[in-house]
Amino acid sequence: MTKIAIRLLTLAMFATAMVAGPMVNVAKAAGSDTPSPPSDSSKDKKKKHDKSSSIEDQKFLDGYRAAYATIYDRHDYTSAIGQLKALGHDNVADVANLIGYSYRKLGDYKVSQVWYERALQADPNHVRTWQYYGLWQLEQGNRESAQYHLGRIKQICGTDCAEYKSLAMALEQPAGTGLVY
């Protein structure tokens, strides 16, 4: 009888976690503290000065994680921009995206846009950039553009990924509410 009770309790806890999971506020969707590999990792196409190989460099990863913590733990966007640029790999989509995010949080929307577009040039399927750029569009009042970004996210990872849910939730808010994401 005890084994059945344990199994039922485990099943109940799992079911509760599955139901509660979608209720978690994913509007921030901070992404990962580890950068994604470049979209084209073909060794044949790598050039002698290709910076994308740094993804596996421990010094680069440590610097990226430190900048990530500066952004999401300390909300010190100015310092994070300096840290990210000092890595010397702003051609990596995750790095360019976080620089764009930091500029957006500082209210410098023009420079932020440049970095989001740079991230998408580095990796056209970088889902977090599509999400953050979509939130940027919402902050600018461009709901149709944000909807386009949501569609791109759906093409890349479907409707169950955190980035899709975050942008969809933001789009559900009434226009003009002044929300900043």
Buried (B, 14 or more C-beta within 10 A) or exposed (E): EEEEEEEEEEEEEEEEEEEEEEEEEBBEBBBEBEBBBBEEEEEEEEEEEEBBBBBEBEEBBEBBBBBBBBBBEEEBBEBBBBBBEEBEBBBBBBBBBBBBBBBBBBEBBEBBBBBBBBBBEBBEBBBBBBBBBBBBBBBEEBBEBBBBBBEBBBEBBEEEBBBBBBBBBBBEEEEEEEEEB
